[in-house]
Amino acid sequence: FKNVWGLPWRVSAYTSDSYAVNSRVKGIATKSIVEKCYLKSTRIDHVALEDAIYVRPGHAKKLKNPQGGPSSSDETYETFAAVAKVGRGRVAYMGHFSPEPITVSVLLGLCFWPGARPPVAPGDGVPEVFHTGIAIVDDDVPPPVSPPKRNVLIISLERSEYMDEMYPQFYHALRKTAVLTEVQQPRAAQAALTATPHPDAIILSDCALTSPKHSKLLTRLVAYARAGGTVVAALQFGNTAKAKPGALRAFFAAWGVPWDGGSYHRTTTSLNPAGVPPPLDAGALQPRVSALSVHLGRVPRAHAVYLPTAASRIESRSRAPERLSPAQTLESPAAVAAVGGPGDLGPRVYSAGVCINPDGTPEPIIETEEEVPLPAPVAPVPSPRERRPREEEVVARAEATAKMREEKRGRADALKDEGNALYGQQKWAEAAEKYRAAALLAGPHPVYVSNLAASLLKMELWEVAESAATRALMHDPKHVKSLYRRALARRGLERFKDALTDLEWLLSIDKMNMSALTEKVSIRETVLARDKNANWLDDPSVRARRDEYLAMEVDDESESEDFAHASTPLACKDYNTRDTGCRNGAACRFSHAPDLKSIRDELGRNVCVYWLLGHCRFDASEKCIYAHDATYLPDRRWWNDDARLERIRAEFDAAVEEDPLDLGAGQVEERILAETFVPLPWRQELWAIATYSVQFRDRGFGFYQDDEYLRE
C-alpha cells in the first residue's frame, strides 16, 4: 500500500467484530450496500475518514449525528473495507472473502460506480455504461430511459428452500430489469404459458421436466420454443440432473438436439473460436471463464458457446491440475441451438362458428387448419470472385484439366462396370481390383471406393473396408451406402459403438432405411448377449468428428511434366516464385512437383504450407523456395477448416505433455510441424496399397444377402 499506492494503510488483525456503514465515505454509494454486519475479516488501519467504507458502530453513529462538530479529517480508522482516491482514479481493499451478501454488494458497488471507469473519448468503441441502480452516487448523470421490461418465467417444480440464498444477485438483478414470475406447480406453469402477454423467456431452474410424469408440460414448452420462444435450462438444472444419469439425453431429444449429460468438473474454457451461436453477441461475453460446471456432451460445434482449449486442465484446490480426457475436450459448459423455424407452429385448431341444436343448446364448430410449410431455403449464390492478374492462365489450365478429367472418368466408369459384373459372379477379389483401379485412375470418388468397400466386406477385410468407406465419406459425409458399409466394417472389427454411431448418422438422413434399422437391432442383440449391462452411449469423439466433417473435393492430379518433375527433394524456387516460371524447364535439377511442405495452386505453383499456417521462418528474408501467395489457391480446403486445425494442435499439445522430449540437458521446446496438418495423400491410404486376398467365411452376420443394396 505504501510503496506502490502511496497509502498509509497497514494490515492489522484477522478477527471478528461489528461494523456499520460510514456515511462520510466517498467513492461508493452507501445506499446500495449492507448497512450493518458482524463478520470475521482481515482488517487494515490508518485509513482516512473519507476512505473507510465501514467503521465501528459507535464511530458510525457519531459520524452520522456529530454533537461536538464534524470529526477531524486527520483521524484514521480501522476497517475491513476501504476505497481511496489515487490520482484520477481509485483503489479499494476488501478484507472479507466469504461469498456473502455484504461482500457481493461492496464489490458491485465499487466496480459499477460510474466513476470507476477511466474517461474515454467518444466513438472509441468502448461500450456505454448502463446504470442499473446498483451503485449510483447522487451527483452522477441520470441513467438513460430504460426500454420496456421483458416478461421472464422461472419454472421451479423442485425448488430448494435455499434458492434465494444461493442466487441473490441473479434474482435481484432480474427483478430490476424484468417482470419476473416464478411457478412451482405444473398447472401454474401451464397457465403462465397461455397468459397474456406471453413470456419472453423461460428459465428451468431444476431438472424436474426430465421425468416422464411432466411430459405434457414438456411438450407445451417445446411448442413454445418452436413458435419463437426462448427456454434456458440453468441455475440448479445441471446439478439436479447429476442424480438422473441418462435422463438428459431423452430430455434434449425432445427439443431435436443431440446433447447429452457430460462430466462434472472445473476448467477454463474460451469462447467458441468458430463464433458463438446466435443470438448471442461475443462482445457481451467474457472471453475466458473458469467455472465448476455440469458439462454437456454430444454438442455440435455450431451450438457451443464455450469450449476447452489446448491449455485447459481440470482445476482443483486440493490436487494438481489434470489433463482433460478426450471426451472432456469435446464438452461444453454452455450451448445454444435454434429450435423450429419461422411459421413452424403445426396445425391450428380453432372455432369456426356456433351451431344451435333443435333443443336450443349451442355447439361450437371446430375446424383444423393444417400448417402451410415454408418453401425450402435457396442456397445463397456466392459473390463473384475478383478477376485475378493471371486469370487467363487459370482458365486455360482448368479447361485442360476438365478435358483430362472427363477422359479419365470414362475409362474409370468402364472399370467400375467390369467390377460390378465380377461382383455379381461373387468374384470379390477381382471386383475389388477393378474398383481400386477405377479410383486410382480418376480419383477416390465415392462411387468407386464405396463399391470397393462392398467387395472388401465380402472378403472380411474389415480394416481395409473401413479405410475405403472412410475415404468415400471424406468427399460426401452424407453418402448413405458408405455409412452403412463402414458400420459393417466396424462391426467386424468389434468397434460396436462406432458402428452404432454410423448407423444413427445414417438414420438421421434416411429414417426408414430398413437395412440400417435391421443392422442396428442386430448389433444391439450381439453385444447384449455378451454384456447385459452394455452402455449404448456412442463414442463422443466419433460423433464430434462427424459433426465437424467438411466435404473435401477430389483433387485432380495433373499429367503435366511439372507435376511429375521430382528429380531431387529440393524444390525449385524460380518455378514457384517467378511469374515466368523456371527457365530450365524439364532440364531443371530441382523439383517442380508438389510435396508435403507445399500446396498446389491453380497455376501449378507450390505454395508454402508453413506460410499458409502463419509461421514460415524464411518469410521476412524472402528466401523461401515455395510461393507465398494465396491468390490462386482453391476455396474451402483443409487449411480453411479451423476446427480440424485446432483439434490437431490440441492433440499435439497433449502428446507433448504426456511424453516430453528430454535430450539429457532438460526438457526442450517442441513445436508442431506444418506438414502434420496436411492430410495424408489418398494414394498412401490402406485401401490403395493393401494386397487383397479372399478370406470369406459366412458367419451368419446377416448382411451378405444385401447385394442389391451394397452395389451401386
PEHU-V91369 format. One record per pair of residues at least 12 apart in sequence whose ideal C-beta (glycine too) atoms are under 7 Angstrom apart, sorted by the first residue. I is the first residue (numbers start at 1). J is the second residue. If there is no record, write none. Layout:
BEGIN
i={I/I}
j={J/J}
END
This chain:
BEGIN
i={5/5/7/8/9/9/9/9/9/10/10/10/11/11/12/12/12/12/13/14/15/16/16/16/18/18/19/19/19/19/19/20/20/20/20/20/20/21/21/21/21/22/22/22/22/22/22/23/23/24/24/24/25/25/25/25/26/27/27/27/27/28/28/28/28/28/28/29/29/29/29/29/32/32/32/32/33/33/33/34/34/34/37/39/39/41/41/41/42/42/43/43/43/43/44/44/44/44/45/45/46/47/47/47/47/48/49/49/49/49/51/51/51/52/52/52/53/53/53/53/53/54/54/54/55/55/59/80/80/81/81/81/81/83/89/90/92/94/94/101/104/108/108/109/109/112/112/113/113/114/114/114/114/117/131/132/132/133/149/149/149/150/150/150/151/151/151/151/151/152/152/152/152/152/152/152/152/153/153/153/153/154/154/154/154/155/155/155/155/155/156/156/156/156/157/157/157/157/158/158/158/159/159/160/167/186/186/189/190/190/193/193/199/201/201/202/202/202/203/203/203/204/204/204/205/205/205/206/206/206/207/207/207/207/207/209/210/210/210/210/210/218/222/222/225/225/225/226/226/226/227/227/238/238/239/241/241/242/242/245/248/248/255/256/257/257/258/258/259/259/259/259/260/260/260/261/261/262/262/262/262/263/263/263/264/265/266/266/266/266/266/266/267/267/267/267/267/267/268/268/268/268/268/269/269/269/269/269/269/270/270/270/270/270/271/271/271/272/272/272/272/273/273/274/274/274/276/277/277/277/277/277/280/280/289/290/291/293/295/295/295/296/296/296/297/297/297/298/298/299/299/300/301/301/301/303/303/303/304/304/305/305/305/305/306/306/306/307/308/308/310/310/310/312/323/323/326/327/327/329/330/330/330/341/342/343/345/346/347/347/347/347/348/349/349/350/350/351/351/351/352/352/353/388/388/390/393/394/394/394/397/397/401/401/404/405/408/408/409/411/412/412/412/412/415/415/415/415/416/416/416/416/416/416/418/419/419/419/419/420/422/423/423/428/428/428/428/428/429/429/429/429/431/432/432/432/432/433/435/435/435/435/436/436/436/439/440/443/443/444/444/444/444/445/445/446/446/446/446/446/447/449/449/449/449/450/450/450/450/450/450/450/451/451/452/452/453/453/453/453/453/453/454/454/454/456/457/457/457/458/459/459/459/459/460/460/460/460/461/461/462/462/462/463/463/464/464/464/465/465/466/466/466/466/467/467/467/468/469/469/469/469/470/471/471/471/473/474/475/475/475/476/477/477/478/480/480/480/480/481/483/483/483/484/484/484/486/487/487/487/487/488/490/491/496/496/497/497/498/498/499/500/500/500/500/501/501/501/501/501/503/503/503/504/505/515/515/519/522/548/548/550/558/560/561/562/562/563/564/565/565/565/565/566/566/567/567/568/568/568/569/570/570/571/571/571/571/571/571/571/572/572/572/572/573/575/576/576/576/576/576/577/594/596/596/597/597/597/598/599/599/601/601/602/602/603/605/606/606/607/607/607/607/607/608/608/608/608/609/609/609/610/611/611/612/612/613/613/613/638/645/648/648/649/652/652/656}
j={86/91/84/46/44/46/47/82/93/44/45/46/42/44/43/44/45/78/43/42/40/38/39/40/38/57/37/54/55/56/80/35/36/54/55/57/60/33/35/54/60/52/53/54/55/60/63/63/64/49/50/63/50/51/52/53/50/83/85/90/113/53/83/109/110/113/135/109/113/135/136/137/105/109/134/135/105/106/109/101/102/105/102/96/102/80/95/96/80/95/78/79/80/95/79/82/93/95/76/78/76/76/77/79/82/76/71/73/75/77/82/83/84/77/79/82/79/81/82/83/106/79/80/81/77/79/77/95/96/93/94/95/106/110/118/116/110/106/107/168/169/134/135/134/135/134/135/135/137/129/131/136/140/129/143/176/177/176/177/178/179/178/200/201/178/179/197/199/200/174/178/179/180/199/200/201/203/181/192/199/202/180/182/203/205/183/189/202/204/205/182/184/205/206/184/186/206/208/206/208/240/184/205/236/235/214/217/217/217/220/220/224/229/230/232/221/229/231/232/234/235/231/233/237/235/236/237/236/237/240/237/240/241/244/247/251/241/244/247/248/251/254/254/255/255/339/340/339/340/344/340/345/293/294/294/261/294/264/294/261/260/261/339/339/303/337/298/300/296/298/299/335/297/298/537/294/297/295/296/297/331/295/328/331/294/314/290/291/292/314/315/316/308/312/313/314/315/324/288/289/290/312/315/289/306/307/308/312/333/287/288/306/307/309/285/287/306/304/305/306/307/642/646/301/642/643/305/302/303/305/336/337/305/336/306/315/333/333/331/332/333/331/332/335/327/331/540/540/543/332/335/547/547/548/643/335/336/337/332/335/332/334/335/336/332/333/334/332/324/329/649/650/653/324/654/657/541/540/541/650/540/541/544/374/374/374/371/371/368/369/370/371/369/366/368/367/369/364/365/366/365/367/365/631/632/603/603/602/603/632/602/604/556/558/559/556/441/442/442/441/438/441/442/448/434/437/438/441/434/435/438/447/448/451/434/431/434/435/451/711/434/455/711/455/458/459/694/696/459/692/693/694/455/452/455/456/692/692/448/451/452/455/452/687/688/452/688/554/556/471/475/554/682/475/554/472/475/476/479/482/712/468/471/472/687/469/472/479/481/482/485/712/711/712/468/687/465/468/469/482/485/489/485/710/711/468/485/488/489/696/692/694/695/696/492/695/696/697/692/695/489/492/493/493/686/686/687/690/485/489/486/489/490/493/685/686/687/687/482/485/486/489/486/682/685/687/486/552/551/552/554/551/549/551/509/506/509/510/513/712/502/505/506/506/515/516/502/499/502/503/519/703/502/523/523/527/538/539/539/542/523/520/523/536/538/538/539/542/543/546/516/519/520/538/546/706/709/703/702/643/644/641/604/604/586/592/604/593/593/586/591/592/593/591/593/589/591/589/590/591/591/590/591/590/591/595/598/606/625/626/588/590/591/592/625/592/605/606/625/626/627/627/606/675/678/609/626/675/626/612/633/632/633/632/634/632/627/626/627/626/627/629/630/633/624/626/627/628/674/675/678/674/624/628/630/639/639/674/677/679/677/676/677/672/672/676/670}
END
